[in-house]
Amino acid sequence: MGTSTYAGTVADVMSSLYIVHPGWTELAGRLQDLWQGRVPKPATLPPPPPVPHPNPYVGEEQAAAVFCGDSPNPRDLGAYPAFAEAAAKRTGDAGRYWAWSTSGCAPWSAVAADRYRGPWNKPTAHPVLVVGTRYDPATPYSGAQAMAAELADARLLTDDGYGHTALANPSGCVQTHEARYLIHGTLPPPGTTCRQDTPPFDPPGPTGGIATGGGGKAPDGAEAGGIPSAAGRQRTST
């Protein structure tokens, strides 16, 4: 559809799920356009960050420099199709997207000189606070659970929310626990769960008639189902 491709749409969905507001709303509009046969408007890009003169390079290779230099990746591009299909069996096209997103590391020659390669269960001076968002599209909640279990001394704080991290999709509850931890070293009680300040959708209102638990109301002076409206209101209140 126009310049839109299937692969490009998958990439758009993955990146747009990071920020609930306004990312989800704008993504929904583009998907609706495609569904109805219209060429979608391109995603709104954030303004470039203010930087002093001369401007340093702020391209996407900054992220690649981190994850290619810190993590082990195959040097043979021929290995990636098998990885992509294995990932697709677990998570569909999202798996393919993430597998291919690291293919740029194949020719990346630089390796971080001081990257930490374990052990991950080494005791630390203080307990580690791990924050995991339950419906995170990039770093799944199961990963946060596994990390908290693998570390020698850690406490998992659950953010019952959506999007990538509680930092980008704020939760005052999470921020309070983080502040207590960073300032006083206080951990939240085991099993603590927080919620996002602004969920992606408004709570659904009542639908249907009284029989289905909704808020149906007969017109004034009319009868619904053989019951006068006043009697119906009295029955509803009891």
DAHUUR-V547776 format. One record per residue. N is the residue number from 1. SS is DSSP state (a for helix, b for strand, c for the rest). PHI is phi in degrees with one decimal (NA if undefined). PSI is psi in whole degrees, 0 to 359 (none if undefined). Layout:
# DAHUUR-V547776
[[N/SS/PHI/PSI] [N/SS/PHI/PSI]]
This chain:
# DAHUUR-V547776
[[1/c/NA/103] [2/c/63.4/231] [3/c/-91.1/0] [4/c/-77.2/135] [5/c/-120.7/166] [6/a/-62.2/313] [7/a/-62.6/320] [8/a/-64.9/326] [9/a/-69.4/320] [10/a/-59.9/314] [11/a/-62.4/321] [12/a/-63.1/317] [13/a/-61.6/314] [14/a/-61.4/314] [15/a/-72.7/327] [16/a/-75.9/342] [17/c/-76.8/351] [18/c/-63.7/313] [19/c/-110.8/119] [20/a/-65.0/312] [21/a/-118.7/118] [22/a/-99.6/12] [23/a/-54.8/314] [24/a/-65.9/319] [25/a/-64.8/314] [26/a/-66.8/320] [27/a/-61.6/317] [28/a/-58.8/321] [29/a/-64.6/319] [30/a/-67.9/319] [31/a/-65.8/323] [32/a/-65.1/321] [33/a/-60.0/312] [34/a/-61.5/318] [35/a/-62.1/326] [36/c/-97.8/13] [37/c/80.3/22] [38/c/-107.4/149] [39/c/-75.0/120] [40/c/-73.0/151] [41/c/-71.2/144] [42/c/-64.1/153] [43/c/-62.3/144] [44/c/-76.9/120] [45/c/-86.1/142] [46/c/-67.2/153] [47/c/-65.6/150] [48/c/-63.3/147] [49/c/-67.9/144] [50/c/-69.2/125] [51/c/-132.4/151] [52/c/-72.3/163] [53/c/-85.2/136] [54/c/-77.8/151] [55/c/-67.6/127] [56/c/-74.6/160] [57/c/-70.5/130] [58/c/-121.5/31] [59/c/-77.3/176] [60/c/-67.0/343] [61/a/-65.3/346] [62/a/-59.6/314] [63/a/-66.2/319] [64/a/-61.4/323] [65/a/-60.5/329] [66/a/-78.2/302] [67/a/-77.3/338] [68/a/-77.8/325] [69/a/-80.7/336] [70/a/-95.3/333] [71/c/-117.2/151] [72/c/-75.8/131] [73/c/-137.2/147] [74/c/-60.1/140] [75/c/-89.3/352] [76/c/-103.9/115] [77/a/-61.6/335] [78/a/-65.7/347] [79/a/-83.0/342] [80/a/-72.5/325] [81/a/-57.2/320] [82/a/-66.6/321] [83/a/-62.4/318] [84/a/-63.7/319] [85/a/-70.5/323] [86/a/-63.8/320] [87/a/-68.1/324] [88/a/-65.0/329] [89/a/-66.4/335] [90/a/-89.6/317] [91/a/-137.6/22] [92/c/65.8/214] [93/a/-65.1/336] [94/a/-63.3/323] [95/a/-65.6/317] [96/a/-60.4/318] [97/a/-58.2/312] [98/a/-71.2/325] [99/a/-63.9/314] [100/a/-73.6/338] [101/a/-64.9/339] [102/c/-98.5/4] [103/a/-65.8/337] [104/a/-64.8/347] [105/a/-78.5/345] [106/c/-58.6/312] [107/c/-90.3/3] [108/c/-74.1/119] [109/c/-91.9/338] [110/c/-80.7/141] [111/c/-128.9/133] [112/c/-58.0/133] [113/c/-72.2/333] [114/c/-120.2/28] [115/c/-66.2/143] [116/c/-91.2/128] [117/c/-117.3/20] [118/c/106.3/178] [119/c/-73.2/150] [120/c/-89.4/348] [121/c/-101.8/21] [122/c/-70.2/131] [123/c/-59.3/140] [124/c/-109.0/164] [125/c/-63.8/329] [126/c/-137.4/156] [127/c/-60.5/150] [128/b/-99.2/131] [129/b/-92.1/119] [130/b/-107.1/126] [131/b/-109.7/123] [132/b/-124.9/129] [133/b/-89.5/129] [134/b/-62.4/323] [135/b/-118.4/55] [136/c/-87.2/125] [137/c/-78.5/349] [138/c/-113.9/316] [139/c/-119.5/92] [140/c/-63.1/154] [141/a/-59.4/326] [142/a/-61.1/328] [143/a/-68.3/321] [144/a/-64.9/320] [145/a/-62.6/316] [146/a/-65.1/320] [147/a/-64.5/314] [148/a/-61.9/326] [149/a/-75.2/327] [150/a/-79.6/327] [151/c/-65.3/151] [152/c/-66.2/323] [153/c/-149.3/99] [154/b/-143.6/158] [155/b/-129.5/128] [156/b/-93.8/125] [157/b/-105.3/120] [158/b/-92.9/127] [159/b/-102.2/107] [160/b/-80.6/70] [161/b/-144.0/196] [162/b/-131.2/163] [163/c/87.4/177] [164/c/-90.2/106] [165/c/74.2/152] [166/c/-78.9/349] [167/c/-74.5/316] [168/c/-81.7/340] [169/c/-126.4/86] [170/c/-60.4/147] [171/c/-135.3/115] [172/a/-59.8/327] [173/a/-65.0/313] [174/a/-62.3/316] [175/a/-61.3/323] [176/a/-63.9/314] [177/a/-66.4/322] [178/a/-64.1/317] [179/a/-63.3/317] [180/a/-62.2/323] [181/a/-70.2/313] [182/a/-71.8/327] [183/a/-90.1/317] [184/a/-114.1/353] [185/c/74.9/18] [186/c/-87.8/126] [187/c/-89.9/149] [188/c/-67.9/154] [189/c/-57.6/150] [190/c/-55.3/138] [191/c/81.1/9] [192/c/-64.0/134] [193/b/-126.5/133] [194/b/-112.8/169] [195/b/-124.9/157] [196/c/-67.9/151] [197/c/-67.2/319] [198/c/-127.8/104] [199/c/-68.4/163] [200/c/-67.2/332] [201/c/-131.3/149] [202/c/-68.8/148] [203/c/-62.1/140] [204/c/-66.5/141] [205/c/-85.0/170] [206/c/-65.5/140] [207/c/-129.8/159] [208/c/81.1/186] [209/c/-89.9/185] [210/a/-61.5/324] [211/a/-63.8/334] [212/a/-99.6/10] [213/c/86.6/8] [214/c/-89.1/192] [215/c/-111.5/35] [216/c/-61.5/141] [217/c/-138.9/130] [218/c/-71.0/149] [219/c/-58.5/151] [220/c/-58.1/132] [221/c/80.1/359] [222/c/-104.6/166] [223/b/-113.5/137] [224/b/-117.2/119] [225/c/65.9/26] [226/c/83.4/3] [227/b/-109.8/124] [228/b/-57.2/149] [229/a/-60.3/323] [230/a/-65.1/316] [231/a/-65.3/324] [232/a/-62.9/319] [233/a/-66.3/322] [234/a/-65.4/318] [235/a/-64.1/320] [236/a/-62.4/319] [237/a/-69.2/338] [238/c/-95.1/none]]
